[in-house]
Amino acid sequence: MTIAITDVVLRDAHQSLFATRLRLDDMLPIAAQLDDVGYGSLECWGGATFDACIRFLGEDPWVRLRELKKAMPKTPLQMLLRGQNLLGYRHYADDVVERFVERAVKNGMDVFRVFDAMNDPRNMKAALQAVRSHGAHAQGTLSYTTSPAHTLQTWLDLTEQLLETGVDSIAIKDMSGILTPMAAYELVSEIKKRYDVRLHLHCHATTGMAEMALLKAIEAGVDGVDTAISSMSATYGHPATEALVATLAGTEHDTGLDILKLENIA
């Protein structure tokens, strides 16, 4: 099975490495080359980008989205949405959530990864339903963590609740880089065994386990993974795109991406 790659270079990579300070003028010169790679999607909006555009960069985040869509028409654009919090730091009313999603779709967003830091499905429901009602891809999220309360059953129950709400796919979001390779294999295997759902894995390289976790998840049947182009990868960021593409080349999981194109971008 071919593995879909989402490159996070235009959003989470620079959010993780230098506080979301990449400007639109930094992105546009390389946008056409990114669009030509053949990624499953490119994460380029959401998370802290909305705040950083307004507070620190003097940019209009809506203009950024429209310009990126214009520059990368072939590749689905993806964002991170904080559920009921949207891109702010408090809960918003359901009608505000619906209107925000409608405007994001209108301005060019294709894939919405919707998460709640507390893993409360009630805080993801309105956003996920709004995304689907406007014809975009709704990706529910398991925000991975470990504690005595967070067992395998916890994640299976949340998966079922998200499927009941209505999603097009589910992401396992390992934002702290603490998902061990064996835990990744077990979690992906058990979800795939029970549910017919497209599954995506997002890991940070913080602890040095991310590449191994991605590989074990791929062995277990994950459908897609997040990476970042090598010049914007590692440390608090993400596994390098080129490394994973090279690792999977010639196998049943070959990504089909041209590593020479990736090297030129890096």
C-alpha positions in Angstrom: 0.0 0.0 0.0 1.4 3.4 -1.0 1.8 5.8 1.9 0.5 9.3 1.5 2.8 12.1 2.7 1.6 15.3 4.2 4.5 17.8 4.4 4.1 20.3 7.3 6.9 22.7 6.2 4.5 25.6 5.7 2.8 25.3 9.1 3.9 23.0 11.9 7.6 22.9 10.9 8.2 26.5 11.4 5.8 26.7 14.3 7.9 24.1 16.1 11.3 25.4 15.1 11.0 29.2 15.2 7.7 30.3 16.6 5.7 30.4 13.4 7.6 33.3 12.0 7.8 32.1 8.3 6.2 34.9 6.2 4.2 34.5 3.0 7.0 36.1 1.1 9.3 33.3 2.3 6.8 30.7 1.1 5.7 31.8 -2.3 9.1 31.4 -4.1 9.1 27.7 -3.4 5.3 27.1 -3.6 5.3 25.9 -7.3 8.0 23.3 -6.5 6.1 22.0 -3.5 2.9 21.8 -5.6 4.8 19.7 -8.1 5.9 17.0 -5.7 2.7 15.0 -5.5 2.0 15.2 -1.7 -1.2 13.8 -0.3 -1.6 17.3 1.2 0.4 20.3 2.4 -0.2 21.7 5.8 0.0 25.5 5.5 -2.5 27.1 7.8 -4.2 27.0 11.2 -2.5 26.2 14.5 -0.6 29.4 15.6 -0.3 30.8 12.1 -3.4 32.9 12.3 -2.3 34.5 15.6 1.3 35.0 14.4 0.2 36.6 11.1 -1.7 39.3 13.0 0.3 39.7 16.2 3.9 39.4 14.9 4.1 39.5 11.1 1.6 42.2 10.1 0.0 39.9 7.6 -3.6 39.0 6.8 -4.0 35.3 7.4 -6.9 35.1 4.9 -4.7 36.7 2.2 -2.0 34.1 3.0 -4.5 31.3 2.5 -5.8 32.7 -0.8 -2.3 33.3 -2.1 -1.1 29.8 -1.2 -4.1 28.3 -2.9 -3.4 30.3 -6.0 0.3 29.2 -6.0 -0.4 25.5 -5.2 -3.6 24.6 -7.1 -2.8 20.9 -7.6 -2.2 19.9 -4.0 -4.8 19.7 -1.2 -4.2 22.3 1.4 -4.5 21.3 5.0 -4.9 23.1 8.3 -5.0 22.4 12.0 -8.2 23.5 13.7 -8.6 23.6 17.5 -12.2 22.4 17.5 -14.5 24.7 19.4 -11.6 27.1 20.0 -11.1 27.5 16.2 -7.7 29.4 16.1 -8.2 31.3 19.3 -7.8 30.7 22.9 -11.4 30.3 24.1 -14.5 28.5 23.1 -16.7 30.1 20.4 -20.4 29.6 19.7 -21.4 26.9 17.2 -22.6 29.5 14.6 -19.2 31.2 14.8 -17.5 27.8 14.3 -19.7 27.0 11.3 -19.1 30.4 9.7 -15.3 30.3 10.2 -15.2 26.8 8.5 -17.4 28.1 5.6 -15.0 31.0 5.1 -11.9 28.8 5.3 -13.3 26.4 2.6 -14.3 29.4 0.4 -10.8 30.8 0.7 -9.2 27.5 -0.4 -8.9 25.1 2.5 -9.4 21.4 1.7 -8.4 19.3 4.7 -9.2 20.2 8.3 -7.5 18.3 11.1 -9.7 19.0 14.0 -8.4 18.3 17.5 -9.2 19.1 21.2 -6.4 19.2 23.7 -8.6 17.4 26.2 -9.7 14.8 23.8 -13.3 15.7 24.4 -15.3 14.7 21.3 -17.9 17.3 22.2 -15.4 20.0 21.5 -14.7 18.6 18.0 -18.3 17.9 17.0 -19.4 21.2 15.7 -16.2 21.8 13.7 -16.2 18.4 12.1 -19.9 18.6 11.1 -19.3 22.1 9.6 -16.3 20.8 7.6 -18.3 18.0 6.1 -21.4 20.1 5.5 -19.2 22.4 3.3 -17.7 19.5 1.3 -14.2 19.5 2.8 -12.3 16.6 4.3 -12.9 16.3 8.1 -10.1 14.6 10.0 -10.8 13.8 13.6 -7.8 13.6 16.0 -6.5 11.5 18.9 -4.2 13.8 20.8 -1.8 11.1 22.0 -0.5 11.2 25.6 0.4 8.7 28.3 -1.0 8.4 31.9 -2.7 5.7 34.0 -6.0 6.9 32.5 -4.9 6.7 28.9 -5.1 3.1 27.9 -5.5 1.5 24.5 -9.2 1.3 25.2 -9.3 5.1 25.7 -8.1 5.6 22.1 -10.4 3.0 20.7 -13.4 4.6 22.5 -12.5 8.0 21.2 -12.1 6.6 17.6 -15.6 5.2 17.8 -17.0 8.5 19.1 -15.4 10.4 16.2 -16.7 7.9 13.7 -20.2 8.4 15.2 -19.8 12.1 14.8 -18.8 11.7 11.2 -15.2 12.0 9.9 -13.4 11.2 6.6 -10.2 10.1 8.4 -8.6 10.0 11.8 -5.1 11.4 12.8 -3.0 10.2 15.7 -1.3 13.4 16.8 1.9 12.7 18.8 2.7 16.4 19.5 5.2 15.6 22.2 7.2 12.8 20.4 6.4 10.3 23.1 4.7 7.6 21.0 7.0 4.6 21.1 7.4 2.5 18.0 5.8 -0.5 19.7 2.9 1.6 21.0 2.4 3.0 17.5 2.3 -0.5 16.0 -0.3 -1.6 18.6 -2.5 1.4 18.4 -2.6 1.5 14.6 -3.1 -2.3 14.4 -6.0 -2.3 16.9 -7.8 0.7 15.3 -7.4 -0.9 11.8 -8.6 -4.2 13.1 -11.8 -2.8 14.5 -12.7 0.1 12.2 -12.8 0.8 8.4 -11.2 4.2 8.6 -8.3 6.0 6.9 -5.6 6.6 9.5 -2.9 9.2 9.6 0.1 9.6 12.0 1.7 12.8 13.1 4.9 12.6 15.2 7.4 15.1 16.5 11.1 14.3 16.5 11.7 15.6 20.1 12.7 12.3 21.7 14.3 10.6 18.7 11.6 8.0 18.3 9.5 9.6 15.5 11.1 7.8 12.5 10.8 4.4 14.2 7.2 5.1 15.2 6.4 6.0 11.6 7.9 2.8 10.3 6.1 0.6 12.8 2.8 2.4 12.1 3.4 1.8 8.4 4.0 -1.9 9.1 0.7 -1.9 11.0 -1.3 -0.4 8.2 -1.4 3.4 8.6 -2.5 5.2 5.5 -0.5 8.4 5.7 2.1 10.2 7.8 3.4 13.7 8.4 6.9 14.7 7.6 8.8 18.0 6.9 11.4 18.8 4.2 14.8 18.1 5.6 16.0 21.7 5.9 13.0 22.3 8.2 12.9 19.0 10.1 14.2 17.3 13.3 14.7 18.5 16.9 11.3 19.8 18.0 10.0 19.4 14.5 9.3 16.3 12.5 11.0 13.5 10.6 12.6 14.5 7.3 10.5 13.8 4.2 13.5 12.7 2.1 14.6 10.2 4.7 11.2 8.5 4.8 10.8 8.6 1.0 14.3 6.9 0.6 13.5 4.4 3.3 10.3 3.2 1.6 11.5 3.4 -2.0 11.1 0.1 -3.8 9.0 -1.4 -1.1 5.2 -2.1 -1.1 4.9 1.2 0.7 6.8 3.3 -1.8 5.5 6.9 -1.6 6.0 7.5 -5.3 7.7 10.9 -4.6 10.8 12.0 -6.5 13.6 12.5 -4.0 15.5 14.8 -6.5 12.5 17.2 -6.4 12.6 17.1 -2.6 16.4 17.7 -2.5 16.0 20.8 -4.7 13.3 22.2 -2.4 15.4 21.6 0.7 
